[in-house]
Amino acid sequence: MKFNIMLRRLLFPISLIWWIVTCVRNFLFDTSLLKSYNIPHKSIVVGNLSVGGTGKTPMVIYLTKLLYEKHELQILSRGYGRKTNGYLLVNEDHTSIDVGDEPLLYFTKFKKNIAIAVSENRADGVQQLRKIQPKSVVILDDAFQHRKIKAGFSVLLTTYNSLFSHDFLLPAGNLRELRSGAQRSDIIVVTKCPLNMTEIEKSNVKSELSKYNKPIYFSGISYSDPISFGNTAYCSKNVLLVTGIAKPEPLIEFLSETSRVEHISYPDHHNFSVNEIQKIHEKIDTFVSENWSIITTEKDYMRLLPFKEKWGLSNYPWFYIPIEMKIDNENAFNQLILDYVRTI
């Protein structure tokens, strides 16, 4: 811990350079010296100021569930971690290697209802999607810093335990850009809040973020029962948790309430290898005298699915655990989104 603090202090001069770069870049866009593509019709950006782990994927899923039954809807993502380039419309034949784990997750959940695409060039991606449905609502996953496009509505996420207002620019901190970038948002959602969060705690957070003069909402994560994709439907209370996400701590905390948990952690969007899976299976084999289950996240499941049979996952007690975003003052939040979408 002390080493990390010392290292970040040493990196502070580099953060000053990044501060200059982001200031100049934002100035050029704010003064229209650099042009932004104004997305026609309705569009919603979901993003953050910090790197990783703020709950963008659950928010995109939440908004999709809110809107897709009564509105034409599309999702555009960069497709982080994919091995392809350019614009791709996600289809049944794609794997996470082709399009990334998050777009594949969206497709798995909503493929019958909406078009989902990936493109590192967001402006080109939106234009390609518009050819399919010119007047759809486009949800852009993790595009808050993409100043080359301008969406109609921006949802900025920040985690309860690591508010952007307490953070610093990379690499001394975790911010991609200055805190003042929050002024471009339409609402701020504080994510991964405690389920028993008090009104005093909410008031303290609102006071901390009041300088940005944006509506503030609070959200938490709800975990569903584990779903089997292995050789048993019964999930044990002895859990080997395998994650390749940015911040697995809330999941660890949740499982630890009722289970004995051992955790194997990999980097965010990690593409698993056969050797890594073999080591996981070997570890489970050492617990032969006890009943253990392997649990992973739904995003990690997207990356494991193509190798389920080839790597023998179906022969072991593998499960994934779906999550859902729960928003405090949900009706007011929903109405704010619906009012934007419905306006002409």
N, C-alpha and C positions, 0 to 999 in steps of 0.2 A: 504493500500500500504506500509506504513512505517512498519507495523507489519510483512508483508511478507518479507521485506528486512532484518529486525532484525532476523526473524526466520531462514532465509537462512544463515545468518552469524553465527548463533549459530550451524547450521548443518555442517559448513565447516570442522570441525575435522573428521566427518564421511566421507566427500568427500575425505579426504586424505587417509583414509583406502581403499575406493573404487579405488582411484588412484593406490595404491599399487597392489590391486587385478587385475585391468585391465592391468597394466604394466606387471605383471608376466605372466598373461594369454596370452597376445599378444606376449611376448617374447618366450614363449614355442611353440606357433604356428609358429612364424616367423623363429625359428631355427629348426623346424620340430621335436622337442622333443615331441610335441603333433601332431598327424597326421590329415591331412585334406583329405576328399574324393574329388578327382578331378572329377568333373562332366564330363562324356564323351560327345562328340559332343558339340553343342552350348548351352550356358546358359547365362541368363542375370539376375543379382540381382538388385532389386530396394530397396533402403533402406535409412537410415539416421543415424546421430550420436545422435540425440536428441529423446526425447520421444514424440510420437504422433503428428498429425496435420501438416505434411509437404507436403501432397499431393501424398502419395504413390499410393492410389487407382486410382486417375485420370491418373497417369503416367503409371500404369499397363494397364489400358484401352487404353491409347494412343498407347503404344507399340503393344498391341494386334491388334488394328485396322491397324497399319502400316504393320504388318507382316503376319496376318493370311491368307490372300488370296493367297499368293504365297509360304507359308512355313507351314510345319507341326508344330503345336504349342501346348504347354501345359502350364498350370499355376499351381504353387504349393504355398499354403499359410498355415500358422499355423492354421487358423480358430479361431482367437481370439474371446473369449466369448461363444464358443460352449460348450455343455454339454456332448460331447462324447470325446473319446480318440483314439489315433492311426491313422492309415491311412484310409481315406475314399475317394472314387471317387464320386464326387458330381453327383446326379441324380435328376430326376423330383420329387421324393418323399421327398427329404430333405427340411428342413426349416433352418432358421438361428440358431435355437437351436441345430441342428445337425452338421452344418458345419461353422457357423459364417456368419455375414452379408456380408462381402466383397466377399468371395468365391461364395455365393449365387447370389450376384450382377453380378459377372463375368459370372456365369452360365446362368443367365437370359438374358444377352446380347449376349453370344457367344456359347450357348449350342450345336448348330448345326454344329459348326466348330472345336471346340477344346475340349480336355480333361482337366478338372479342378479337383484338388484334395487338400485335407488338410492332414497335418501330422506335429505334433510337432517335430518329428525326421526328419529333412530335408533330410538327406542322404538316409534314408529308403524311404521317399516319392519320391525322384528322381528315385531311383532304381525301385520302383513299377511302376512309370510312364513309365520308359524306357522299361518295359515289353510290354507295349501297343504300343508305337512308339519309337523304339530304336534310331532313328536319328532326333527326333523332337527338336525344340528350346524350352527350358524350361525357363519360366519367374518365378523367385522366388520373391514373395511379402514379403517385410520386413525380409530379411535374411542377411543383411550386417554384423551383429554381430555374425552370426552363422559360426564361424571359423572352425567347423568340416566339412564344405563343402567348396569347392572352385569353384566358377563360372568363366566362361570365360570372362565376361564383367560385370562391376559394375557401376550402376548409383546412385550417391549420391545426395540426396535432402536436401536443407536447405531453410528455408523461408526468404523472403526479410526483414521482420520486426524482425527476430530473427536469424541472421546468427550464425552458430555454432562457428565461430571464435570469437564471443563476449561472449560465454557461458562458464559455468563451469560444472564439474562433479556433478552428483546426490550425495546427495539430495540438496546441496547448489545451484546447477544449474539444467539444464535439459539434460545434456549430458550422454549418456549411456557409452561412452568410451572417451578417450583422443582425442583432436582435430587432433592429428597426425594420427589418424585412417583414415583420408581423403586420405592419401597417397595410400591406397589400392584401391581407386576408379579409374575408367577410365575417367569419366566425372563428373562434378558437375553442377547440375541444381538448380538455385535459383528460388524458387516457390512463388506463390501468390504475384507476383510483381504488382505494379500499372499499369493500362492499358496505362496511359500517361507517363510512365517512360522515362526520358530523357537520352540522350547519356552520359551526365556528371554523372548522377546517376549510370548508368551501369559501367562506367569507375571507379568510386569510389569503387563499389563492387568488380570488377575485381582486383583492386589494393589490396583490403583487403584480397582476397583469392589467390593472385598470388604466395604466398610462397609454395602452394601445387602443383604448376606446372601442373595443369589439365585444359583441355578445359572447359570453363564456358559458360553455356547457361541460358537464362532467360525465365520464363514462367508465365502465368497468368491463372485465372479461368474465363471461359465463362459460364454464366447461361442460360439455355433454359427456354421456357415458362413452367409454372407449369402444371403438368398432374394430372387430377382428378382421385381419387379412392373412391370418396364419392358420395353425392347425387346431385351434380350440376357440370356442365361443366364451369360455370362462376367463375373466381377467383376475389374476391373483392380487393379493395385497402386498406381495413382494414384487417390486417393480424395478426393472432396469430401464431407465429413461435415456433415450437416444435423441439428441437434438442437433440440428444445424440451423439455428435461428439466432438473431442478434442478442435477444435478452430472454433467456429461458427461466429466469428467477420466479416470475409469477406462477408458471406451471409447476416448478419444483415445490413451491410453497403449497399450492393446491393439493398436489398428490401426497405430500408429506403429512397432510392433516389426517389421512386415513390409511396410508400405506408406508411401508419401508421402502425407501428410494435410494438406488445407486444411479449416478448420472454419468453418462459419457457425452462430452460436448465437442462439437465440431463448429467451424466458422459458419457464418450466415450464408445461406444458399449453397452449402457444401454439396458437391457431387460425390456421392459415396463410391468407394471402390470395392471390388470383390474381396480383397484382403481385409478391409475394414469390417465387412459383414461377416466374414469367416471368424474374425477375432471376437465379434459380438456373440456369435453362435457358440464359440468355444467357451466363452465366459458363462453363458447359460448352461452349457453342458456340465460345468463344474458345480452347478447348483442342483444336480440331479436328485439329491436327497430332499430338496425343498421344491415347492411349487412357485416358479417365477414367471413373470410376463415381461415382454419387451413393449414399451410404449414409446411412440414417437408423435410428432405433430402432424397436422393435416398437410402442411406445406412439405415437410420431409417425406411424407407418404407419396406425394406427387413425384418426387425424385427417385423413390424406391420402386414404384409400381412397375416400370418396364422390366425390372430384373427379378420380379417376384418368384417366378418359376426357375429361371436360369441360375439364380444364386441361392435357391432353396429356402426362401423366406416362408413359403407356404408349409414348410416342415417344422416351423418353430412358432411359438406363441406371440406373434406380432399383433399389435393393435395401434391404431391412431386415434387421437382424441380431438374431435371438432371443437371449435370455439365460436362464440357469438358475442358481439358487442352489445352491451346494455347501456342505454343513455338515460341519465337522470333528467327529469323534466322532458321526457320523450315526446309528448304531444306538442310542446312548443317548438322543439327542435325539428320535428317532422313538418310542422306547419311552415316553418321558415324555409325549408327546402322546397316544399310543394308550392309555396307562394312564388318563389323564384321561377320554378319550372313552368308554372301556369301563366306567368305574365307574358304579354305579347311584346 
